[in-house]
Amino acid sequence: MALSGDNNDRGELRIHENLDELRTDLADYIAELSEAAVKERGVFAIALSGGSLIGLMGKLCEAPYNKTVDWAKWYIFWADERVVAKNHSDSNYKLAKDGLLSKVPIVPSHVHSINDSVSAEEAADEYMFVIRQLVKTRMVGVSDISDCPKFDLILLGMGPDGHIASLFPNHSVLDETDEWVTFITDSPKPPPERITFTLPVINSASNVAMVVTGESKAEAVHSAIDNIGPDCPSLPARLVQPSKGKLIWFLDKPAASKLDGFQFSE
Ligand SMILES: O=C1O[C@H](COP(=O)(O)O)[C@@H](O)[C@H](O)[C@H]1O
């Protein structure tokens, strides 16, 4: 690892020499959290995102993780989903299924994706209902400071604009505090219709990992972590502040290149 350390309230920073190193560190981290959750609660409730994240999780499909992880105990959710058919190339479910879920022995009934045959609003409501049932049976934990679900791990990517899940800069959904899952029909990044976890749910998780790579995201990483720039207070990535959970940033060197105080030797 090129660098690792804590940055005040912005969590732990893990800056990797290259993508291969990041992929190994991320697989180790997820495998360790899975083992700890299964030991403590008997299950592991994990929420995925779409985009580059799934490719970066690829090592989990390989030895030793494919054999050592207790896949049967995993309950899978999505922190955000595009409201398209499950076989559409924009679907975050399809991305995860093709890149991960079809390659490891996950129990199909533990995979909780959205209903893709209803409106975005209905899909968000139904998804929240599903999560509510799983909170009741404690397959998903519950926050002890709010009634929010407490996922064992929420994995987030970040766009160059600082968006996380489908929470975009300056969008009114950033202020949503009543619902666990909400919807948008005007995403600035296509496709327009999406459902997304709200900030209270993200910030109630036991662990949140921000997995961000590439130079195009360096400015937003700088704003989110160093608290720089006029838009900073409302930058979605900056608003990821788990109340009791642990936040870790998995970065490669290009994504970390604009951070204050980090200098890399060639
Ligand atoms: O649209 C989305 O974008 C973000 C970031 O994607 P990336 O390819 O730049 O990593 C992703 O985290 C989110 O799940 C997705 O719906």
The ligand as a MOL file (V3000), in Angstrom:
LIG
                    3D

  0  0  0     0  0            999 V3000
M  V30 BEGIN CTAB
M  V30 COUNTS 16 16 0 0 0
M  V30 BEGIN ATOM
M  V30 1 O -24.4130 5.7710 -11.5660 0
M  V30 2 C -23.7150 5.2880 -10.7040 0
M  V30 3 O -22.4660 5.7770 -10.5060 0
M  V30 4 C -21.7360 5.5660 -9.3000 0
M  V30 5 C -20.2550 5.7590 -9.6300 0
M  V30 6 O -19.9020 4.8800 -10.6760 0
M  V30 7 P -18.3910 4.7080 -11.1370 0
M  V30 8 O -18.4550 3.8510 -12.3890 0
M  V30 9 O -17.8570 6.0780 -11.4260 0
M  V30 10 O -17.6560 4.0120 -10.0470 0
M  V30 11 C -22.0350 4.2020 -8.7160 0
M  V30 12 O -21.4160 4.0810 -7.4480 0
M  V30 13 C -23.5500 4.0400 -8.6010 0
M  V30 14 O -23.8880 2.8200 -7.9860 0
M  V30 15 C -24.1220 4.0740 -9.9830 0
M  V30 16 O -25.5190 3.8790 -10.0050 0
M  V30 END ATOM
M  V30 BEGIN BOND
M  V30 1 2 1 2
M  V30 2 1 2 3
M  V30 3 1 2 15
M  V30 4 1 3 4
M  V30 5 1 4 5
M  V30 6 1 4 11
M  V30 7 1 5 6
M  V30 8 1 6 7
M  V30 9 2 7 8
M  V30 10 1 7 9
M  V30 11 1 7 10
M  V30 12 1 11 12
M  V30 13 1 11 13
M  V30 14 1 13 14
M  V30 15 1 13 15
M  V30 16 1 15 16
M  V30 END BOND
M  V30 END CTAB
M  END
